Amino acid sequence: MTRRVWVIAGCAAGLLLLIAIVSLWSNADVNKSERRAETQKAAAEKAEDAAAEIEKIQNEQKAKIEYLEGEIETLRNEARRKDEDLKRLGADVRVSRDRVERAKRTRAIDADAGELCRRLERLGHGCEK
C-alpha cells in the first residue's frame, strides 16, 4: 500500500472518529435536554397543583369575606335601628322626667279620688278603675 492509501485511510478513520464523537456528543446533549424537559414538566405540574390549591383557598377566603361583609351590614342595620330606638326612648324619658318634675312642683291639695283621676288624665295618665 502506498502512502496515499494510508493517508486516505487515516483521513477516513479520522472522519469516522469525528462523526462518532459528534454523534455521541449530540445524543448526550439530546438526552440531557430530554431529562431537563422532564424535570421542568414535573416542576410545572407541581406549580400547577400548588396554584390550583392557592386558587381554591382564595375562593374559600372570598366566600368567607362576602359572608362576613353581609354579617357586618346586618349588624350595622341593627345598630342603626337600635340607635333610633334609643333616641326615641331618650325623648320619652325626658318627657316623663319633665312630667314628674311638674307633678312634684304641683302643690298638694285635698282632693278625692275622682279629682285625682281627672288631674292624672290631664297629665296623660288615666286611672284604673
N, CA, C and O atoms as a Tinker XYZ file with bonds, in Angstrom:
   516  protein
     1  N      0.834000   -1.156000    0.000000    73     2
     2  CA     0.000000    0.000000    0.000000    64     1     3
     3  C      0.890000    1.233000    0.000000    63     2     4     5
     4  O      1.976000    1.308000    0.573000    81     3
     5  N      0.355000    2.104000   -0.646000    73     3     6
     6  CA     1.145000    3.290000   -0.810000    64     5     7
     7  C      0.790000    4.291000    0.278000    63     6     8     9
     8  O     -0.165000    4.165000    1.045000    81     7
     9  N      1.604000    5.236000    0.267000    73     7    10
    10  CA     1.443000    6.276000    1.279000    64     9    11
    11  C      0.117000    7.002000    1.084000    63    10    12    13
    12  O     -0.525000    7.407000    2.052000    81    11
    13  N     -0.270000    7.157000   -0.121000    73    11    14
    14  CA    -1.509000    7.864000   -0.423000    64    13    15
    15  C     -2.694000    7.104000    0.143000    63    14    16    17
    16  O     -3.607000    7.735000    0.675000    81    15
    17  N     -2.726000    5.810000    0.057000    73    15    18
    18  CA    -3.810000    4.988000    0.575000    64    17    19
    19  C     -3.848000    5.122000    2.103000    63    18    20    21
    20  O     -4.913000    5.240000    2.709000    81    19
    21  N     -2.649000    5.099000    2.706000    73    19    22
    22  CA    -2.597000    5.242000    4.169000    64    21    23
    23  C     -3.139000    6.613000    4.597000    63    22    24    25
    24  O     -3.828000    6.707000    5.613000    81    23
    25  N     -2.852000    7.627000    3.872000    73    23    26
    26  CA    -3.343000    8.973000    4.198000    64    25    27
    27  C     -4.859000    9.009000    4.042000    63    26    28    29
    28  O     -5.568000    9.544000    4.894000    81    27
    29  N     -5.350000    8.431000    2.937000    73    27    30
    30  CA    -6.804000    8.414000    2.716000    64    29    31
    31  C     -7.462000    7.582000    3.807000    63    30    32    33
    32  O     -8.497000    7.981000    4.340000    81    31
    33  N     -6.888000    6.438000    4.149000    73    31    34
    34  CA    -7.455000    5.583000    5.193000    64    33    35
    35  C     -7.412000    6.300000    6.537000    63    34    36    37
    36  O     -8.358000    6.211000    7.321000    81    35
    37  N     -6.341000    6.995000    6.801000    73    35    38
    38  CA    -6.217000    7.751000    8.064000    64    37    39
    39  C     -7.244000    8.874000    8.130000    63    38    40    41
    40  O     -7.876000    9.112000    9.160000    81    39
    41  N     -7.391000    9.566000    6.978000    73    39    42
    42  CA    -8.403000   10.653000    6.936000    64    41    43
    43  C     -9.798000   10.072000    7.104000    63    42    44    45
    44  O    -10.635000   10.642000    7.804000    81    43
    45  N    -10.047000    8.930000    6.458000    73    43    46
    46  CA   -11.368000    8.307000    6.582000    64    45    47
    47  C    -11.605000    7.859000    8.021000    63    46    48    49
    48  O    -12.698000    8.031000    8.561000    81    47
    49  N    -10.571000    7.281000    8.640000    73    47    50
    50  CA   -10.705000    6.848000   10.044000    64    49    51
    51  C    -10.918000    8.052000   10.955000    63    50    52    53
    52  O    -11.732000    8.001000   11.876000    81    51
    53  N    -10.194000    9.122000   10.700000    73    51    54
    54  CA   -10.357000   10.358000   11.485000    64    53    55
    55  C    -11.745000   10.937000   11.318000    63    54    56    57
    56  O    -12.371000   11.404000   12.269000    81    55
    57  N    -12.214000   10.891000   10.058000    73    55    58
    58  CA   -13.556000   11.402000    9.778000    64    57    59
    59  C    -14.616000   10.548000   10.480000    63    58    60    61
    60  O    -15.566000   11.079000   11.055000    81    59
    61  N    -14.445000    9.208000   10.430000    73    59    62
    62  CA   -15.375000    8.321000   11.128000    64    61    63
    63  C    -15.325000    8.561000   12.638000    63    62    64    65
    64  O    -16.356000    8.581000   13.311000    81    63
    65  N    -14.113000    8.740000   13.155000    73    63    66
    66  CA   -13.967000    9.020000   14.576000    64    65    67
    67  C    -14.638000   10.352000   14.930000    63    66    68    69
    68  O    -15.318000   10.457000   15.950000    81    67
    69  N    -14.446000   11.345000   14.098000    73    67    70
    70  CA   -15.071000   12.650000   14.327000    64    69    71
    71  C    -16.598000   12.542000   14.276000    63    70    72    73
    72  O    -17.289000   13.137000   15.103000    81    71
    73  N    -17.132000   11.777000   13.298000    73    71    74
    74  CA   -18.580000   11.581000   13.183000    64    73    75
    75  C    -19.109000   10.857000   14.422000    63    74    76    77
    76  O    -20.169000   11.203000   14.945000    81    75
    77  N    -18.360000    9.847000   14.889000    73    75    78
    78  CA   -18.780000    9.099000   16.083000    64    77    79
    79  C    -18.792000   10.014000   17.311000    63    78    80    81
    80  O    -19.726000    9.976000   18.113000    81    79
    81  N    -17.749000   10.836000   17.449000    73    79    82
    82  CA   -17.683000   11.764000   18.605000    64    81    83
    83  C    -18.827000   12.764000   18.545000    63    82    84    85
    84  O    -19.475000   13.013000   19.562000    81    83
    85  N    -19.094000   13.348000   17.372000    73    83    86
    86  CA   -20.183000   14.317000   17.218000    64    85    87
    87  C    -21.525000   13.638000   17.495000    63    86    88    89
    88  O    -22.390000   14.228000   18.142000    81    87
    89  N    -21.706000   12.431000   17.023000    73    87    90
    90  CA   -22.952000   11.691000   17.238000    64    89    91
    91  C    -23.159000   11.411000   18.722000    63    90    92    93
    92  O    -24.250000   11.618000   19.253000    81    91
    93  N    -22.100000   10.936000   19.392000    73    91    94
    94  CA   -22.197000   10.680000   20.841000    64    93    95
    95  C    -22.485000   11.963000   21.614000    63    94    96    97
    96  O    -23.299000   11.990000   22.538000    81    95
    97  N    -21.798000   13.015000   21.212000    73    95    98
    98  CA   -21.986000   14.313000   21.863000    64    97    99
    99  C    -23.423000   14.804000   21.656000    63    98   100   101
   100  O    -24.058000   15.299000   22.588000    81    99
   101  N    -23.911000   14.666000   20.465000    73    99   102
   102  CA   -25.272000   15.085000   20.134000    64   101   103
   103  C    -26.304000   14.251000   20.910000    63   102   104   105
   104  O    -27.266000   14.796000   21.451000    81   103
   105  N    -26.095000   12.927000   20.960000    73   103   106
   106  CA   -27.012000   12.068000   21.718000    64   105   107
   107  C    -27.002000   12.420000   23.199000    63   106   108   109
   108  O    -28.048000   12.446000   23.848000    81   107
   109  N    -25.805000   12.692000   23.732000    73   107   110
   110  CA   -25.697000   13.067000   25.149000    64   109   111
   111  C    -26.431000   14.391000   25.388000    63   110   112   113
   112  O    -27.124000   14.558000   26.391000    81   111
   113  N    -26.265000   15.322000   24.452000    73   111   114
   114  CA   -26.936000   16.621000   24.585000    64   113   115
   115  C    -28.452000   16.464000   24.490000    63   114   116   117
   116  O    -29.191000   17.108000   25.235000    81   115
   117  N    -28.924000   15.602000   23.570000    73   115   118
   118  CA   -30.364000   15.355000   23.433000    64   117   119
   119  C    -30.907000   14.700000   24.702000    63   118   120   121
   120  O    -31.973000   15.072000   25.193000    81   119
   121  N    -30.163000   13.718000   25.232000    73   119   122
   122  CA   -30.599000   13.054000   26.466000    64   121   123
   123  C    -30.659000   14.031000   27.638000    63   122   124   125
   124  O    -31.594000   14.010000   28.439000    81   123
   125  N    -29.643000   14.885000   27.720000    73   123   126
   126  CA   -29.622000   15.885000   28.785000    64   125   127
   127  C    -30.801000   16.848000   28.638000    63   126   128   129
   128  O    -31.432000   17.221000   29.627000    81   127
   129  N    -31.089000   17.243000   27.409000    73   127   130
   130  CA   -32.225000   18.139000   27.152000    64   129   131
   131  C    -33.548000   17.452000   27.499000    63   130   132   133
   132  O    -34.444000   18.081000   28.061000    81   131
   133  N    -33.673000   16.166000   27.168000    73   131   134
   134  CA   -34.895000   15.437000   27.493000    64   133   135
   135  C    -35.080000   15.321000   29.013000    63   134   136   137
   136  O    -36.188000   15.492000   29.521000    81   135
   137  N    -33.985000   15.030000   29.733000    73   135   138
   138  CA   -34.074000   14.955000   31.201000    64   137   139
   139  C    -34.461000   16.312000   31.784000    63   138   140   141
   140  O    -35.280000   16.391000   32.700000    81   139
   141  N    -33.862000   17.390000   31.244000    73   139   142
   142  CA   -34.187000   18.738000   31.710000    64   141   143
   143  C    -35.656000   19.059000   31.429000    63   142   144   145
   144  O    -36.333000   19.666000   32.259000    81   143
   145  N    -36.141000   18.649000   30.260000    73   143   146
   146  CA   -37.544000   18.880000   29.893000    64   145   147
   147  C    -38.471000   18.115000   30.833000    63   146   148   149
   148  O    -39.492000   18.649000   31.267000    81   147
   149  N    -38.121000   16.857000   31.153000    73   147   150
   150  CA   -38.936000   16.067000   32.085000    64   149   151
   151  C    -38.947000   16.713000   33.469000    63   150   152   153
   152  O    -39.984000   16.785000   34.128000    81   151
   153  N    -37.782000   17.178000   33.892000    73   151   154
   154  CA   -37.695000   17.845000   35.192000    64   153   155
   155  C    -38.557000   19.102000   35.202000    63   154   156   157
   156  O    -39.271000   19.367000   36.169000    81   155
   157  N    -38.486000   19.861000   34.136000    73   155   158
   158  CA   -39.278000   21.090000   34.048000    64   157   159
   159  C    -40.763000   20.786000   33.969000    63   158   160   161
   160  O    -41.572000   21.523000   34.532000    81   159
   161  N    -41.141000   19.698000   33.272000    73   159   162
   162  CA   -42.550000   19.301000   33.227000    64   161   163
   163  C    -43.044000   18.943000   34.624000    63   162   164   165
   164  O    -44.136000   19.343000   35.027000    81   163
   165  N    -42.224000   18.180000   35.366000    73   163   166
   166  CA   -42.605000   17.804000   36.732000    64   165   167
   167  C    -42.742000   19.048000   37.607000    63   166   168   169
   168  O    -43.676000   19.158000   38.401000    81   167
   169  N    -41.805000   19.982000   37.455000    73   167   170
   170  CA   -41.872000   21.221000   38.241000    64   169   171
   171  C    -43.103000   22.037000   37.860000    63   170   172   173
   172  O    -43.750000   22.639000   38.716000    81   171
   173  N    -43.419000   22.051000   36.562000    73   171   174
   174  CA   -44.597000   22.795000   36.098000    64   173   175
   175  C    -45.880000   22.168000   36.637000    63   174   176   177
   176  O    -46.804000   22.882000   37.027000    81   175
   177  N    -45.942000   20.844000   36.661000    73   175   178
   178  CA   -47.129000   20.171000   37.206000    64   177   179
   179  C    -47.265000   20.452000   38.700000    63   178   180   181
   180  O    -48.363000   20.672000   39.212000    81   179
   181  N    -46.128000   20.438000   39.382000    73   179   182
   182  CA   -46.138000   20.733000   40.816000    64   181   183
   183  C    -46.613000   22.173000   41.065000    63   182   184   185
   184  O    -47.424000   22.429000   41.956000    81   183
   185  N    -46.094000   23.095000   40.264000    73   183   186
   186  CA   -46.503000   24.502000   40.384000    64   185   187
   187  C    -47.977000   24.666000   40.037000    63   186   188   189
   188  O    -48.678000   25.461000   40.664000    81   187
   189  N    -48.446000   23.926000   39.054000    73   187   190
   190  CA   -49.857000   23.986000   38.660000    64   189   191
   191  C    -50.749000   23.476000   39.799000    63   190   192   193
   192  O    -51.791000   24.063000   40.089000    81   191
   193  N    -50.329000   22.378000   40.439000    73   191   194
   194  CA   -51.089000   21.858000   41.578000    64   193   195
   195  C    -51.114000   22.868000   42.722000    63   194   196   197
   196  O    -52.146000   23.083000   43.357000    81   195
   197  N    -49.950000   23.486000   42.974000    73   195   198
   198  CA   -49.877000   24.493000   44.039000    64   197   199
   199  C    -50.767000   25.683000   43.700000    63   198   200   201
   200  O    -51.443000   26.219000   44.578000    81   199
   201  N    -50.773000   26.101000   42.439000    73   199   202
   202  CA   -51.614000   27.225000   42.017000    64   201   203
   203  C    -53.089000   26.880000   42.171000    63   202   204   205
   204  O    -53.888000   27.723000   42.580000    81   203
   205  N    -53.451000   25.645000   41.844000    73   203   206
   206  CA   -54.850000   25.225000   41.992000    64   205   207
   207  C    -55.253000   25.234000   43.465000    63   206   208   209
   208  O    -56.363000   25.638000   43.810000    81   207
   209  N    -54.355000   24.790000   44.317000    73   207   210
   210  CA   -54.635000   24.795000   45.767000    64   209   211
   211  C    -54.781000   26.229000   46.285000    63   210   212   213
   212  O    -55.678000   26.528000   47.073000    81   211
   213  N    -53.892000   27.101000   45.832000    73   211   214
   214  CA   -53.964000   28.514000   46.239000    64   213   215
   215  C    -55.262000   29.138000   45.741000    63   214   216   217
   216  O    -55.904000   29.900000   46.464000    81   215
   217  N    -55.649000   28.820000   44.514000    73   215   218
   218  CA   -56.896000   29.358000   43.962000    64   217   219
   219  C    -58.096000   28.861000   44.764000    63   218   220   221
   220  O    -59.033000   29.617000   45.023000    81   219
   221  N    -58.063000   27.596000   45.152000    73   219   222
   222  CA   -59.144000   27.034000   45.972000    64   221   223
   223  C    -59.231000   27.767000   47.309000    63   222   224   225
   224  O    -60.319000   28.131000   47.754000    81   223
   225  N    -58.088000   27.981000   47.942000    73   223   226
   226  CA   -58.060000   28.703000   49.221000    64   225   227
   227  C    -58.546000   30.127000   49.020000    63   226   228   229
   228  O    -59.280000   30.659000   49.852000    81   227
   229  N    -58.138000   30.749000   47.916000    73   227   230
   230  CA   -58.554000   32.122000   47.625000    64   229   231
   231  C    -60.070000   32.204000   47.451000    63   230   232   233
   232  O    -60.700000   33.139000   47.944000    81   231
   233  N    -60.653000   31.237000   46.758000    73   231   234
   234  CA   -62.110000   31.218000   46.575000    64   233   235
   235  C    -62.826000   31.034000   47.905000    63   234   236   237
   236  O    -63.863000   31.652000   48.146000    81   235
   237  N    -62.271000   30.175000   48.778000    73   235   238
   238  CA   -62.860000   29.995000   50.102000    64   237   239
   239  C    -62.791000   31.296000   50.890000    63   238   240   241
   240  O    -63.750000   31.667000   51.566000    81   239
   241  N    -61.653000   31.991000   50.805000    73   239   242
   242  CA   -61.493000   33.255000   51.517000    64   241   243
   243  C    -62.465000   34.311000   50.982000    63   242   244   245
   244  O    -63.032000   35.087000   51.752000    81   243
   245  N    -62.654000   34.335000   49.653000    73   243   246
   246  CA   -63.609000   35.286000   49.076000    64   245   247
   247  C    -65.015000   35.018000   49.595000    63   246   248   249
   248  O    -65.755000   35.945000   49.924000    81   247
   249  N    -65.376000   33.739000   49.663000    73   247   250
   250  CA   -66.706000   33.383000   50.163000    64   249   251
   251  C    -66.848000   33.803000   51.618000    63   250   252   253
   252  O    -67.897000   34.311000   52.015000    81   251
   253  N    -65.810000   33.597000   52.414000    73   251   254
   254  CA   -65.849000   34.000000   53.826000    64   253   255
   255  C    -65.971000   35.515000   53.939000    63   254   256   257
   256  O    -66.736000   36.026000   54.757000    81   255
   257  N    -65.212000   36.225000   53.115000    73   255   258
   258  CA   -65.257000   37.693000   53.150000    64   257   259
   259  C    -66.652000   38.185000   52.781000    63   258   260   261
   260  O    -67.190000   39.074000   53.441000    81   259
   261  N    -67.239000   37.614000   51.735000    73   259   262
   262  CA   -68.589000   38.033000   51.335000    64   261   263
   263  C    -69.590000   37.747000   52.445000    63   262   264   265
   264  O    -70.462000   38.572000   52.723000    81   263
   265  N    -69.472000   36.586000   53.081000    73   263   266
   266  CA   -70.374000   36.244000   54.185000    64   265   267
   267  C    -70.206000   37.235000   55.338000    63   266   268   269
   268  O    -71.190000   37.728000   55.891000    81   267
   269  N    -68.951000   37.520000   55.695000    73   267   270
   270  CA   -68.704000   38.441000   56.806000    64   269   271
   271  C    -69.148000   39.868000   56.468000    63   270   272   273
   272  O    -69.639000   40.583000   57.341000    81   271
   273  N    -68.982000   40.283000   55.221000    73   271   274
   274  CA   -69.467000   41.610000   54.832000    64   273   275
   275  C    -70.986000   41.681000   54.969000    63   274   276   277
   276  O    -71.529000   42.698000   55.401000    81   275
   277  N    -71.670000   40.597000   54.600000    73   275   278
   278  CA   -73.124000   40.544000   54.781000    64   277   279
   279  C    -73.497000   40.623000   56.253000    63   278   280   281
   280  O    -74.447000   41.313000   56.624000    81   279
   281  N    -72.744000   39.909000   57.094000    73   279   282
   282  CA   -73.000000   39.950000   58.534000    64   281   283
   283  C    -72.762000   41.356000   59.092000    63   282   284   285
   284  O    -73.524000   41.838000   59.930000    81   283
   285  N    -71.697000   42.003000   58.617000    73   283   286
   286  CA   -71.393000   43.367000   59.065000    64   285   287
   287  C    -72.528000   44.301000   58.679000    63   286   288   289
   288  O    -72.955000   45.131000   59.482000    81   287
   289  N    -73.014000   44.168000   57.456000    73   287   290
   290  CA   -74.119000   45.031000   57.006000    64   289   291
   291  C    -75.368000   44.796000   57.850000    63   290   292   293
   292  O    -76.069000   45.743000   58.210000    81   291
   293  N    -75.644000   43.530000   58.164000    73   291   294
   294  CA   -76.786000   43.210000   59.019000    64   293   295
   295  C    -76.616000   43.852000   60.389000    63   294   296   297
   296  O    -77.555000   44.436000   60.931000    81   295
   297  N    -75.414000   43.742000   60.946000    73   295   298
   298  CA   -75.148000   44.335000   62.267000    64   297   299
   299  C    -75.244000   45.856000   62.225000    63   298   300   301
   300  O    -75.738000   46.476000   63.167000    81   299
   301  N    -74.775000   46.453000   61.139000    73   299   302
   302  CA   -74.879000   47.920000   61.024000    64   301   303
   303  C    -76.344000   48.351000   60.990000    63   302   304   305
   304  O    -76.734000   49.312000   61.654000    81   303
   305  N    -77.152000   47.628000   60.206000    73   303   306
   306  CA   -78.575000   47.968000   60.137000    64   305   307
   307  C    -79.240000   47.812000   61.499000    63   306   308   309
   308  O    -80.049000   48.647000   61.905000    81   307
   309  N    -78.893000   46.739000   62.200000    73   307   310
   310  CA   -79.465000   46.522000   63.530000    64   309   311
   311  C    -78.999000   47.604000   64.500000    63   310   312   313
   312  O    -79.784000   48.070000   65.326000    81   311
   313  N    -77.734000   48.009000   64.410000    73   311   314
   314  CA   -77.221000   49.070000   65.278000    64   313   315
   315  C    -77.927000   50.388000   64.984000    63   314   316   317
   316  O    -78.263000   51.128000   65.909000    81   315
   317  N    -78.159000   50.694000   63.697000    73   315   318
   318  CA   -78.880000   51.920000   63.337000    64   317   319
   319  C    -80.291000   51.918000   63.927000    63   318   320   321
   320  O    -80.760000   52.916000   64.475000    81   319
   321  N    -80.951000   50.765000   63.795000    73   319   322
   322  CA   -82.312000   50.653000   64.324000    64   321   323
   323  C    -82.308000   50.825000   65.840000    63   322   324   325
   324  O    -83.174000   51.501000   66.393000    81   323
   325  N    -81.342000   50.220000   66.502000    73   323   326
   326  CA   -81.281000   50.337000   67.965000    64   325   327
   327  C    -80.937000   51.761000   68.377000    63   326   328   329
   328  O    -81.439000   52.242000   69.393000    81   327
   329  N    -80.085000   52.450000   67.605000    73   327   330
   330  CA   -79.788000   53.853000   67.898000    64   329   331
   331  C    -81.056000   54.698000   67.805000    63   330   332   333
   332  O    -81.305000   55.556000   68.652000    81   331
   333  N    -81.850000   54.446000   66.771000    73   331   334
   334  CA   -83.104000   55.185000   66.635000    64   333   335
   335  C    -84.039000   54.889000   67.809000    63   334   336   337
   336  O    -84.699000   55.785000   68.335000    81   335
   337  N    -84.082000   53.609000   68.212000    73   335   338
   338  CA   -84.913000   53.250000   69.372000    64   337   339
   339  C    -84.423000   53.961000   70.632000    63   338   340   341
   340  O    -85.228000   54.447000   71.425000    81   339
   341  N    -83.099000   54.021000   70.817000    73   339   342
   342  CA   -82.543000   54.699000   71.989000    64   341   343
   343  C    -82.871000   56.194000   71.974000    63   342   344   345
   344  O    -83.193000   56.774000   73.011000    81   343
   345  N    -82.786000   56.809000   70.802000    73   343   346
   346  CA   -83.125000   58.235000   70.714000    64   345   347
   347  C    -84.586000   58.453000   71.075000    63   346   348   349
   348  O    -84.934000   59.386000   71.799000    81   347
   349  N    -85.443000   57.563000   70.549000    73   347   350
   350  CA   -86.865000   57.686000   70.854000    64   349   351
   351  C    -87.111000   57.470000   72.353000    63   350   352   353
   352  O    -87.877000   58.202000   72.979000    81   351
   353  N    -86.452000   56.462000   72.910000    73   351   354
   354  CA   -86.616000   56.202000   74.344000    64   353   355
   355  C    -86.057000   57.351000   75.178000    63   354   356   357
   356  O    -86.618000   57.696000   76.219000    81   355
   357  N    -84.953000   57.943000   74.722000    73   355   358
   358  CA   -84.381000   59.094000   75.431000    64   357   359
   359  C    -85.365000   60.244000   75.455000    63   358   360   361
   360  O    -85.505000   60.919000   76.475000    81   359
   361  N    -86.046000   60.477000   74.348000    73   359   362
   362  CA   -87.046000   61.551000   74.296000    64   361   363
   363  C    -88.210000   61.215000   75.223000    63   362   364   365
   364  O    -88.719000   62.089000   75.926000    81   363
   365  N    -88.635000   59.942000   75.226000    73   363   366
   366  CA   -89.723000   59.527000   76.111000    64   365   367
   367  C    -89.330000   59.695000   77.572000    63   366   368   369
   368  O    -90.148000   60.109000   78.394000    81   367
   369  N    -88.085000   59.376000   77.898000    73   367   370
   370  CA   -87.609000   59.511000   79.279000    64   369   371
   371  C    -87.592000   60.981000   79.673000    63   370   372   373
   372  O    -87.992000   61.325000   80.785000    81   371
   373  N    -87.133000   61.855000   78.775000    73   371   374
   374  CA   -87.115000   63.295000   79.090000    64   373   375
   375  C    -88.528000   63.806000   79.349000    63   374   376   377
   376  O    -88.763000   64.557000   80.296000    81   375
   377  N    -89.459000   63.395000   78.503000    73   375   378
   378  CA   -90.847000   63.831000   78.687000    64   377   379
   379  C    -91.372000   63.330000   80.022000    63   378   380   381
   380  O    -92.032000   64.071000   80.750000    81   379
   381  N    -91.086000   62.084000   80.344000    73   379   382
   382  CA   -91.563000   61.518000   81.615000    64   381   383
   383  C    -90.930000   62.239000   82.795000    63   382   384   385
   384  O    -91.611000   62.523000   83.780000    81   383
   385  N    -89.646000   62.538000   82.712000    73   383   386
   386  CA   -88.983000   63.266000   83.808000    64   385   387
   387  C    -89.593000   64.653000   83.972000    63   386   388   389
   388  O    -89.825000   65.119000   85.087000    81   387
   389  N    -89.849000   65.303000   82.833000    73   387   390
   390  CA   -90.481000   66.629000   82.918000    64   389   391
   391  C    -91.843000   66.535000   83.601000    63   390   392   393
   392  O    -92.184000   67.390000   84.418000    81   391
   393  N    -92.604000   65.532000   83.283000    73   391   394
   394  CA   -93.917000   65.363000   83.911000    64   393   395
   395  C    -93.790000   65.086000   85.405000    63   394   396   397
   396  O    -94.579000   65.577000   86.212000    81   395
   397  N    -92.768000   64.280000   85.762000    73   395   398
   398  CA   -92.560000   64.001000   87.189000    64   397   399
   399  C    -92.173000   65.280000   87.914000    63   398   400   401
   400  O    -92.686000   65.562000   88.996000    81   399
   401  N    -91.273000   66.052000   87.323000    73   399   402
   402  CA   -90.868000   67.318000   87.947000    64   401   403
   403  C    -92.060000   68.264000   88.073000    63   402   404   405
   404  O    -92.228000   68.928000   89.096000    81   403
   405  N    -92.880000   68.321000   87.033000    73   403   406
   406  CA   -94.063000   69.166000   87.080000    64   405   407
   407  C    -95.010000   68.695000   88.183000    63   406   408   409
   408  O    -95.597000   69.500000   88.906000    81   407
   409  N    -95.142000   67.387000   88.295000    73   407   410
   410  CA   -96.020000   66.848000   89.329000    64   409   411
   411  C    -95.460000   67.130000   90.718000    63   410   412   413
   412  O    -96.217000   67.385000   91.654000    81   411
   413  N    -94.124000   67.086000   90.856000    73   411   414
   414  CA   -93.513000   67.381000   92.156000    64   413   415
   415  C    -93.732000   68.838000   92.541000    63   414   416   417
   416  O    -93.922000   69.153000   93.716000    81   415
   417  N    -93.705000   69.724000   91.554000    73   415   418
   418  CA   -93.887000   71.154000   91.836000    64   417   419
   419  C    -95.347000   71.507000   92.116000    63   418   420   421
   420  O    -95.650000   72.556000   92.685000    81   419
   421  N    -96.229000   70.624000   91.711000    73   419   422
   422  CA   -97.646000   70.892000   91.930000    64   421   423
   423  C    -97.939000   70.826000   93.429000    63   422   424   425
   424  O    -97.500000   69.914000   94.131000    81   423
   425  N    -98.662000   71.780000   93.873000    73   423   426
   426  CA   -98.989000   71.871000   95.289000    64   425   427
   427  C    -99.990000   70.778000   95.650000    63   426   428   429
   428  O   -100.944000   70.528000   94.913000    81   427
   429  N    -99.767000   70.144000   96.767000    73   427   430
   430  CA  -100.673000   69.096000   97.217000    64   429   431
   431  C   -101.937000   69.732000   97.785000    63   430   432   433
   432  O   -101.878000   70.655000   98.598000    81   431
   433  N   -103.051000   69.232000   97.350000    73   431   434
   434  CA  -104.321000   69.750000   97.866000    64   433   435
   435  C   -105.174000   68.575000   98.285000    63   434   436   437
   436  O   -104.961000   67.441000   97.857000    81   435
   437  N   -106.102000   68.857000   99.096000    73   435   438
   438  CA  -107.022000   67.798000   99.494000    64   437   439
   439  C   -108.006000   67.581000   98.364000    63   438   440   441
   440  O   -108.733000   68.489000   97.963000    81   439
   441  N   -108.012000   66.390000   97.874000    73   439   442
   442  CA  -108.922000   66.076000   96.785000    64   441   443
   443  C   -109.358000   64.626000   96.944000    63   442   444   445
   444  O   -108.674000   63.804000   97.553000    81   443
   445  N   -110.502000   64.353000   96.382000    73   443   446
   446  CA  -110.979000   62.968000   96.446000    64   445   447
   447  C   -110.427000   62.186000   95.240000    63   446   448   449
   448  O   -109.711000   62.755000   94.415000    81   447
   449  N   -110.745000   60.923000   95.135000    73   447   450
   450  CA  -110.224000   60.055000   94.086000    64   449   451
   451  C   -110.671000   60.528000   92.712000    63   450   452   453
   452  O   -109.892000   60.453000   91.762000    81   451
   453  N   -111.870000   61.002000   92.579000    73   451   454
   454  CA  -112.364000   61.479000   91.287000    64   453   455
   455  C   -111.557000   62.668000   90.803000    63   454   456   457
   456  O   -111.183000   62.719000   89.631000    81   455
   457  N   -111.277000   63.633000   91.683000    73   455   458
   458  CA  -110.487000   64.811000   91.333000    64   457   459
   459  C   -109.070000   64.385000   90.917000    63   458   460   461
   460  O   -108.513000   64.904000   89.949000    81   459
   461  N   -108.509000   63.448000   91.654000    73   459   462
   462  CA  -107.167000   62.958000   91.363000    64   461   463
   463  C   -107.130000   62.282000   89.988000    63   462   464   465
   464  O   -106.195000   62.503000   89.218000    81   463
   465  N   -108.123000   61.474000   89.680000    73   463   466
   466  CA  -108.183000   60.807000   88.369000    64   465   467
   467  C   -108.300000   61.829000   87.245000    63   466   468   469
   468  O   -107.664000   61.668000   86.203000    81   467
   469  N   -109.093000   62.869000   87.432000    73   467   470
   470  CA  -109.220000   63.897000   86.405000    64   469   471
   471  C   -107.882000   64.603000   86.164000    63   470   472   473
   472  O   -107.518000   64.875000   85.021000    81   471
   473  N   -107.168000   64.893000   87.225000    73   471   474
   474  CA  -105.870000   65.564000   87.078000    64   473   475
   475  C   -104.848000   64.643000   86.389000    63   474   476   477
   476  O   -104.057000   65.084000   85.554000    81   475
   477  N   -104.885000   63.369000   86.757000    73   475   478
   478  CA  -103.968000   62.430000   86.116000    64   477   479
   479  C   -104.287000   62.281000   84.626000    63   478   480   481
   480  O   -103.380000   62.148000   83.804000    81   479
   481  N   -105.561000   62.302000   84.287000    73   479   482
   482  CA  -105.943000   62.218000   82.874000    64   481   483
   483  C   -105.437000   63.427000   82.102000    63   482   484   485
   484  O   -105.017000   63.301000   80.952000    81   483
   485  N   -105.477000   64.601000   82.731000    73   483   486
   486  CA  -104.953000   65.802000   82.074000    64   485   487
   487  C   -103.447000   65.693000   81.823000    63   486   488   489
   488  O   -102.926000   66.243000   80.853000    81   487
   489  N   -102.759000   64.972000   82.717000    73   487   490
   490  CA  -101.311000   64.781000   82.533000    64   489   491
   491  C   -100.999000   63.641000   81.562000    63   490   492   493
   492  O    -99.845000   63.430000   81.190000    81   491
   493  N   -102.019000   62.923000   81.163000    73   491   494
   494  CA  -101.812000   61.866000   80.194000    64   493   495
   495  C   -101.761000   60.482000   80.809000    63   494   496   497
   496  O   -101.404000   59.520000   80.130000    81   495
   497  N   -102.109000   60.362000   82.074000    73   495   498
   498  CA  -102.110000   59.063000   82.755000    64   497   499
   499  C   -103.514000   58.832000   83.308000    63   498   500   501
   500  O   -103.952000   59.516000   84.233000    81   499
   501  N   -104.209000   57.859000   82.727000    73   499   502
   502  CA  -105.567000   57.593000   83.186000    64   501   503
   503  C   -105.567000   56.736000   84.443000    63   502   504   505
   504  O   -104.581000   56.075000   84.770000    81   503
   505  N   -106.678000   56.765000   85.126000    73   503   506
   506  CA  -106.832000   55.957000   86.349000    64   505   507
   507  C   -107.396000   54.591000   85.974000    63   506   508   509
   508  O   -108.195000   54.461000   85.047000    81   507
   509  N   -106.967000   53.595000   86.706000    73   507   510
   510  CA  -107.546000   52.265000   86.558000    64   509   511
   511  C   -108.689000   52.149000   87.533000    63   510   512   513
   512  O   -108.539000   52.450000   88.717000    81   511
   513  N   -109.790000   51.728000   87.058000    73   511   514
   514  CA  -110.953000   51.636000   87.935000    64   513   515
   515  C   -111.323000   50.218000   88.188000    63   514   516
   516  O   -112.284000   49.950000   88.909000    81   515
